[in-house]
Amino acid sequence: MGPLISGYVMYYLGYGYVFLITALMALASTPLILMLRGLERRMVSFRLIKVNAPFALFLIPTMLLFSTMGLLGFALTTYYNVVKNIKISDIGLVYALNGFMVVVLQDKVGNFLSRRDVRYWLVYGSLIYYFSYSLIFIISNIYEALLDIALVTTGEIIVSPIVLAIAMNMAESDKRGQYMGVFGLVSNIGRTMGSVISSEAMQYMINNPFLLWQSLSSPALAASVIYLGLFRINHRLASMTRQLH
């Protein structure tokens, strides 16, 4: 809903109003948070911890994968609007379709994946991410953009629950919260890398869309190869992930 609303706000009211509405929404959530009951009040350590070796290895391709996932934001919006001249309000429909598909299909896909070997489906999802972003150079209008975001979202729906479930399963039971904190940090670094790399790449490759999107989508391809290699070579990592199916 956020991208859909902001797309229309930017188009009809101006870019500055997006910040005002965002601030008001954040402010409106404050009393709702204060009304929550049953939360334990205790000291929580936010120190980073040393994770086990399989978990650390798993984070390497995961960071690469999240750098590609991070393209769903600055890179996609800038390219469609500046290069392909697609209206900001129409780009909001792209993100709305992404959100709609996640809400409608995530649970169904999750049930399907629960009966499959998630290691290979993580590889398949990473490849879908690669192909969906590598095809963006041929897109010329909003209808093609909507078709492509459907493919991108398919990869997201497959990858997101699997990578989270594997991370939770690999964490030490008494330190699961801290492990997931490290996982969250790495995933955020990956997304930030995607935005930074895309902004730099667009300065030099904007006139060569094929090379641009091949470069930006390649981390997902690399992640799929590394995942496959780790699951086959590292027996401890394979045994930890095998428990999920």
C-alpha positions in Angstrom: 0.0 0.0 0.0 2.9 2.4 0.8 4.4 2.5 -2.7 0.9 2.7 -4.3 -0.1 5.7 -2.1 3.2 7.4 -2.4 3.2 7.1 -6.2 -0.1 9.0 -6.4 1.0 11.5 -3.8 4.2 12.3 -5.7 2.4 12.6 -9.0 -0.5 14.8 -7.9 0.8 16.6 -4.8 4.6 16.6 -5.1 7.5 14.7 -3.7 7.7 16.7 -0.4 4.3 15.5 0.7 5.5 11.9 0.8 7.7 12.7 3.7 4.9 14.5 5.6 2.5 11.6 5.2 5.2 9.1 6.1 5.9 11.1 9.3 2.2 11.3 10.2 1.8 7.5 9.7 4.8 6.8 11.9 3.4 9.1 14.6 0.0 7.4 14.4 1.5 4.1 15.1 3.0 5.3 18.4 -0.1 5.0 20.6 -0.8 1.6 19.1 2.6 0.4 20.2 2.1 1.8 23.7 -1.2 -0.1 24.0 0.6 -3.4 23.6 0.4 -5.6 26.7 2.3 -8.7 27.9 5.7 -7.6 26.7 8.4 -8.6 29.1 10.5 -5.8 30.5 14.0 -7.0 30.8 17.5 -6.1 29.8 18.4 -7.3 26.3 21.9 -7.5 25.0 22.5 -6.0 21.5 26.1 -7.1 21.2 27.0 -9.1 18.1 28.0 -12.6 18.9 30.2 -15.2 17.3 28.0 -17.4 15.1 28.8 -21.0 14.3 30.8 -21.7 11.1 27.9 -23.1 8.9 25.8 -20.1 9.8 28.7 -17.7 8.8 29.1 -19.5 5.5 25.4 -19.4 4.9 25.5 -15.6 5.3 27.9 -15.1 2.4 25.5 -16.0 -0.4 22.6 -14.6 1.6 24.2 -11.1 1.5 24.7 -11.4 -2.2 21.0 -12.5 -2.6 19.8 -9.6 -0.5 21.8 -7.1 -2.6 19.7 -8.2 -5.6 16.5 -8.0 -3.5 17.5 -4.5 -2.7 17.0 -3.5 -6.3 13.3 -3.4 -5.6 13.3 0.2 -4.6 15.7 3.0 -5.8 17.1 1.1 -8.8 13.8 0.0 -10.3 12.0 3.3 -9.6 14.8 5.4 -11.0 15.3 3.3 -14.2 11.6 3.1 -15.0 11.0 6.8 -14.4 14.1 8.4 -15.8 15.1 5.9 -18.6 11.7 4.5 -19.6 9.6 7.5 -18.8 7.0 5.6 -16.9 4.9 7.8 -14.6 5.6 7.6 -10.9 1.9 6.8 -10.2 2.1 3.8 -12.6 5.3 2.6 -10.9 3.3 2.6 -7.7 1.1 -0.1 -9.3 4.2 -2.2 -9.8 4.9 -2.2 -6.1 1.2 -2.7 -5.3 1.2 -5.8 -7.4 4.3 -7.0 -5.6 2.6 -6.6 -2.2 -0.7 -8.1 -3.4 1.0 -11.2 -4.6 3.0 -11.6 -1.4 -0.2 -11.3 0.7 -2.3 -13.7 -1.4 0.3 -16.3 -2.3 2.9 -16.4 0.5 1.0 -18.8 2.7 0.1 -21.2 -0.1 3.6 -21.2 -1.5 4.9 -21.8 2.1 2.7 -24.9 2.4 4.0 -26.2 -0.9 7.6 -25.6 0.0 7.2 -27.3 3.4 6.9 -30.6 1.5 9.9 -30.0 -0.7 13.7 -30.0 -0.4 14.1 -26.3 0.5 17.8 -26.3 -0.3 17.1 -26.7 -4.0 14.2 -24.4 -4.0 16.4 -21.7 -2.5 18.6 -22.2 -5.5 15.6 -22.0 -7.9 14.3 -18.9 -6.2 17.7 -17.2 -6.5 17.8 -18.1 -10.2 14.3 -16.6 -10.7 15.6 -13.4 -9.1 18.5 -13.3 -11.5 16.4 -13.9 -14.7 13.6 -11.5 -13.7 16.1 -8.6 -13.1 18.3 -9.5 -16.0 15.2 -9.1 -18.3 14.5 -5.5 -17.2 16.5 -4.1 -20.1 13.9 -5.2 -22.6 11.0 -3.5 -20.7 9.5 -0.5 -22.4 6.1 0.1 -20.8 4.1 -0.3 -17.6 2.4 -3.5 -18.8 5.7 -5.3 -19.4 6.9 -3.9 -16.0 3.9 -5.5 -14.3 4.7 -8.9 -15.9 8.3 -8.6 -14.8 7.4 -7.7 -11.2 5.2 -10.8 -11.1 8.3 -12.9 -11.9 10.4 -10.9 -9.4 7.7 -11.5 -6.7 7.6 -15.2 -7.5 11.3 -15.3 -6.6 10.7 -13.3 -3.4 7.8 -15.6 -2.3 10.0 -18.6 -2.7 13.2 -17.2 -1.2 12.0 -15.1 1.7 10.5 -17.9 3.9 13.2 -20.4 3.0 16.2 -18.2 3.9 14.6 -17.1 7.1 13.7 -20.7 8.1 17.2 -22.0 7.4 18.7 -19.2 9.4 16.4 -19.9 12.4 17.1 -23.7 12.2 20.9 -23.2 12.1 20.9 -20.8 15.1 21.8 -22.2 18.5 18.6 -22.6 20.5 19.7 -20.5 23.5 21.0 -17.7 21.2 18.4 -17.7 18.5 17.4 -14.0 19.0 21.0 -12.9 18.7 21.6 -15.1 15.7 18.6 -13.6 14.0 19.9 -10.2 14.9 23.1 -11.0 13.0 21.0 -12.3 10.1 19.0 -9.1 10.0 22.2 -7.0 10.0 23.6 -9.0 7.1 20.4 -8.8 5.1 20.1 -5.1 5.6 23.8 -4.6 4.6 23.0 -6.6 1.5 20.0 -4.5 0.6 22.0 -1.3 1.2 24.8 -2.7 -1.1 22.2 -3.2 -3.8 21.1 0.4 -3.6 24.6 1.8 -3.5 25.9 -0.4 -6.3 22.9 0.3 -8.5 23.3 4.1 -8.0 26.9 3.9 -9.0 26.3 1.5 -11.9 23.6 3.8 -13.4 26.1 6.6 -13.7 28.3 4.6 -16.0 26.0 2.0 -17.7 22.7 3.9 -18.1 23.2 4.0 -21.9 23.7 0.2 -21.9 20.7 -1.3 -20.2 21.7 -4.9 -21.0 25.1 -4.6 -19.3 23.5 -2.6 -16.4 20.9 -5.2 -15.5 23.2 -8.1 -16.1 25.6 -6.6 -13.6 23.0 -5.7 -11.0 21.3 -9.2 -11.2 24.5 -11.2 -11.2 24.8 -11.4 -7.4 21.7 -13.5 -7.3 23.3 -15.9 -9.9 26.4 -16.0 -7.8 24.4 -16.7 -4.7 22.6 -19.7 -6.3 25.9 -21.2 -7.3 27.4 -20.7 -3.8 24.3 -22.1 -2.1 24.4 -25.2 -4.3 28.1 -25.6 -3.6 27.8 -25.2 0.2 24.9 -27.6 0.4 26.9 -30.2 -1.4 30.4 -29.7 0.1 29.7 -28.6 3.7 28.2 -31.7 5.4 27.4 -29.9 8.6 25.5 -27.2 6.8 23.7 -29.8 4.7 22.6 -31.7 7.8 21.3 -28.6 9.4 19.2 -27.6 6.4 18.1 -31.2 5.7 16.1 -31.1 8.9 13.7 -28.6 7.3 12.1 -31.0 4.9 
